[in-house]
């Protein structure tokens, strides 16, 4: 799958218009359009802006564009500090689940 398709799927999975996605990526809507058309790629600064805006690494974000968990939309509506707090809770839950699986 091309980068263009992956980014378009990510944007659509978030139910964002190109202009709104551009705001998150700190670029223009025309840049989003050109990326989704395969004419260009996002710059590093755009990728970092997306990661910071959405609170997840770009590889995870692009995977979410493939199959969006039902909770992800509400997660992105949270403030940055609330996403950070939730990430701590999720990590603690994963650690606890792994301990239970190991019988510890």
C-alpha positions, 0 to 999 in steps of 0.5 A: 500500500502506498504512503498516499493511500495510508495517509488518506485512510488515516485522515478518513478514519479520523473523519477529518477534512483535508483542511483539519488534517492540515492543521494537525500536520501544520501544513496547507490543505494543498499539501495534504491533497498532494500527499494523498495524490502521491505527488509529494511526501510530508516533511519531517516537521509535518510528521512530528506535528501529527504525532504531537497533535494526535499523541501517537507515533506515526507508524501506529497512526498509519496502522489505525488508518487501516482498522480504527478501534471504536475508542480511537475517535474519543481518544483523539478528542481528549486533551494532550494531558488527558491522553498522557494520563490515559497512556499511563493507565493503559501501560499499567493495564498491559503490565498487569495483564502480562503478569496475570498471563505469566501467573505472577 
